[in-house]
Amino acid sequence: MAQTVLITGCSSGFGQLAVRTFSANGWNVMATMRAPEKDTDLRDLPGVALVRLDVTDTASIQAAVTETVQRFGSIDCLVNNAGYGGHALFEQFDDAAMRAMFETNVFGPVNTMRAVLPMMRKQGHGTIVNVSSMAGLLGLPGNAFYSASKFALNGLSEGMALECEAFGVRVHVVEPGAYPTTRFGANTDNALDVGDDQVAGYSRKLRAHIEALGEQMAQQGGDLADPQEVADAIYSCATSKDAPIHNPTGADARMLDSMIQSAPSRQAFLEQMRTMLLPQA
């Protein structure tokens, strides 16, 4: 009998690739997104069904979970992929933007895990894969709130991985580096001019520097990083009992993780990163 995965944030990027990967490997896939009626890419794939799910709306989560169980019989894997990004200095991020980011990146996975974990615990097996970010390994200047949300997701995943072992439920976190698909849309830069001239001027300068660095890191070895790597990492977590809790994915994320592990202290690591991440005067 085919296993079933429910994936959030499937309208594009890693989520869409994950749907294709699970489908190609014979899984039943409930591909969820806020507006499934707009999909033109996934609905005809083998074993794939679409349903509306907004991770900030608990009623839509419960409805999607119920429909998945009714259609496929159970949920063997949950992939929390939906994400919210934004670039701005701390002073430029207003309260609404901060809360929206945490609602999607932290409380969204909390909501979906609350909906499926009792079922997984009772059936004695299940896997949860939370898609985080390289930003969950390092507090990025100009992305402090985004990093904070991903640090929170990483810590939540790590703690849950340990506490869920007793119930036969595995929890993993995938931490992608820079990929072409990780652009969150033009609206993520809409606060860069907020504030006085000092704040806005530095914010623009920092953003340009980070953009250039990201382009460089996304092309490790001369080729644009392939986002299929992330879908493959998600699938590996779902299918391999030997998969680690933390899964930095992409040459840049693995390099960053290696730097963290090899540095004599966290402060020494941050000193290394300062010259890379901050624009020179």
N, C-alpha and C positions, 0 to 999 in steps of 0.2 A: 504494500500500500504506500502510495506516494506521501511524502512528508509535506507539511504546509508551513509557509512563511508569510508573515504579515510585515510589510515594509512601509515606512512613512516617507513622505517627501519624494514621490516617484515621478513628478512631472518633468524632471530634467536631471542632468548630472549623475552623481553617484547612485542615486536612487533608481533612476531609469536603467542604468547599466546593471545594477544588482538584480532588478526584475528579469532582465534578459539572461543573466548568468544562472539564476535559480531555475528559470523556465527551461533553459537549454540542458539542465541537468535533471530534468524530470520532476521537479517540485511543483506542487500547487502553490500559486502565488496570489495573495491578495495585495494588489498594488493600490496604495492609498495616496490621495492628494486632496487639496482643498476644492479643486474644480475638475473632477474626472470627466465631465462632459466635454472638456476642451481637448482631451487626449486624442492624438491621432497616431500614436506610435506603439502602444502596448496592448490594446484590447484584443488583438487577433493572435497574440502569441499563445502557444500551447499551455494549458493549465493556468492561465492568468485571468483573474477577474479584477474589476476596478470598483472602488467604493470611495465615497467622500470621507475624509478624516482630516480634521483640524486639531493639531495636538494641543491647542489652547482651549478647546471645546470638549469637555468631558462627555457630554451627551453624544457627540459625534464619534468619539473614541469607543464608547460602549456599544453604539449601534454597529460600528465597523467590526468589532470583535464578535458580536452576536451573529452578524451576517457571515463572517468567516467560518465560525463553528458550524452554522447551519449548512453552509455550502460544502465545506471540506471535512467536517467532523472534529477537528481539533486545531490547535496552533502549536507547532513544534519549535518555531523560531520567531522571534520578534526582532526586527531591525529598526532601530531608531535613527533615521537618517535626516529628517527634517531639520533645517538649520536657519539661523538668522544672523546676518553679518552687518558690520558697520564700521566705518573708519572715522575717527575724530579723537581729539584730545579729551582728557577727563573733563575739562571745563566746558567743552562744547557739547557734551552728551547730556541732553535734558532727561528729566525723570521718566517721561513717557517712552523714549527710545531705550533707556536702560531696562525698564521693566518689560518692554516688549521682547528684548533680547533674551532676558532670563526666562520669560514665559515660554518661549520656543525652545531654547537650548538646554534648559535645566528642568523646568516644571513640565514641559511637554513630555520628555522621556519619563519623568516621574509618573505622569498621568497614564501613559500607555503601559508602563510596567505594573502599576497598581491594577490595571484592568486584566492583564494576562497572568501575572505571577501566581494567584491562587489556583488557577487552572493547571498551570505547569507543575506546581507543587503537588496537587492531588493526583496528577497522572504519573508523577515520579520522574519526569524528565522534561527538558526544554532548554533552549539557548536564547540568551538575549545579547544582541550585538549593538552597542552604542557607538555611533560615528561621531567622534570628537574632532580634534585638530592638533596639528603641531603647536598651535597656540596654547594648547593645554599643557605643554611641556615648558613653555617660556612665556613670561609676561611681555607681550610685544608693545613697544611704544607706539602710540597712535591707535592701538587696539586693546587698551587696558580692560575695558568692559567685556569685550569679546573673549579675551584670554581668561578673565575671571569666570565667565560662564563655562568655558571649556575646562578650566581647572576644577570647577565644581562638578562637572559631569564625570571627569576622570576619577575624582575622589569618591563620588557616589558609586561608580562602576566597580572600583577596587574594593570598597567595603562590601558591596552586595555580592561580589564574586566569592568572597570568603564566607559570608553568612549563608549563602544559598547552596553551598556544597552539600549540606546536610539533607537537602531536599531533592538532590539530583539535577539541579538547575545550574547551568554554567552561564557566567556573565563575562563578556569580553568588551574591550574598547579598541576601536580602530582610530589611529591618529594620522590622518593624511597630511602630507606636506603641501607644497604649492602645485596646483594643477590648473589647467585652463578652465575647468568646470567650477572652480571655487570662487569665481567672481559672483557676487551676490546681486548685481544689478546696479545701475547708475545711482539709484536712490541711496546707496550706502555711503556715498561721498557728499551727501547734501548738507552736512553740518560743517564742512571744512572752512567756511567763511564766517562762521558764527564767532562772536566775541570781538575784542579790541584788535587793533592792528598787530600787536605783538603776538597774541594767541593765534590769530588767523594766518599771519605770515609764516609762523613757525609750523603750523599745522600743514599748510600747503607744501612747504619745503620737506618736511618729514615724510609726507605721503608720497611725494615724487621719488624720494630716496628709497622708500620701502617698495614702491611699485617696481623700480628698476632692479632692486635686489630680488624681488619675487620672480621677475622674468628670468633673471640669471639662474636662480635656484630651480625653477621649473624646467630648465633645459640642461640638467646635469648630463654630461657626456655628449652634448651637442644636439640631442633630440628632445622634442617637447615631451614632458612627462605624460605618460598614458594613464588616464583616469581608470582604465580597466583594472589596473593594479589594485585600486581600492575595492572595486566590486569583487575581485578575486580574494582579497584579504577578508572581506565580509563573509564570503562563501566558505573559506577555509575555517573561520571561527565557528561557523554553523555546523560544519561536518567533521572537524577534527577534535577529538578529545584531548589531544596534546597541544592545542593552540594556547599560547600564553594569554594572560589577562590583558596586557598592554601590547599593542601591535602598531608601532610607528611604521607608516607606509609611504614609500617613495624615498629616493636617494637622499633628499634633503632632510626628511624627518628622521631617517635612520642615522644620518651624520650628526644631527642635533642630539639625538639620544645618546650616541656614542660619546660626544663631547661632554654631555652631562655626567655620564658614567665614569669617564676617565679624569675629569677635573678633580683636583684635591679638595675642593670645597665648592659650595653653591656660589659663594662670592667670587671665587676664582673663575668659575664658568661665566658669570655675569660680566666680569671684567673683559673676558675674551669677546663677548657678544657686543659690548658697548661700541667698540670701534667699527663693527660691522653694521650695526643697526641704526646708529645715529649719524646724520649728515655732518660733514666737517664744516667748521665755521668758515 
